[in-house]
Amino acid sequence: MVRAQQWADLEFDSFLVGLEGRTEVSRAKSEAKMQRIQASYYGDAAKSAGRAVKLGATAAILGGFGTMGMFGGGTPAGAGFAGWGRRVVS
């Protein structure tokens, strides 16, 4: 009877160890999946920020061309057009 109880206790302990191992594996897989999702989110955010920087730089460049007269703006000072950008001294 004592040996049967010892055997049952060993079996139960073995079962608990296996259960704890499976639980730990499941938790680790869930954590890894969450980290992949988070990495994907941060990657997408970085791409969006990069696009915004490029668009801002493009807008600044095109805005600069606009002030030079290329896209409907004025001409720079001293470009040789009468009255544009020249100071009249009396």
Stockholm file with secondary structure:
# STOCKHOLM 1.0

chainA/1-90         MVRAQQWADLEFDSFLVGLEGRTEVSRAKSEAKMQRIQASYYGDAAKSAGRAVKLGATAAILGGFGTMGMFGGGTPAGAGFAGWGRRVVS
#=GR chainA/1-90 SS CHHHHHHHHHHHHHHHHHHHHHHHHHHHHHHHHHHHHHHHHHHHHHHHHHHHHHHHHHHHHHHHHHHTTTTSCCCCTTSSCTTSSCCCCC
#=GC SS_cons        CHHHHHHHHHHHHHHHHHHHHHHHHHHHHHHHHHHHHHHHHHHHHHHHHHHHHHHHHHHHHHHHHHHTTTTSCCCCTTSSCTTSSCCCCC
//
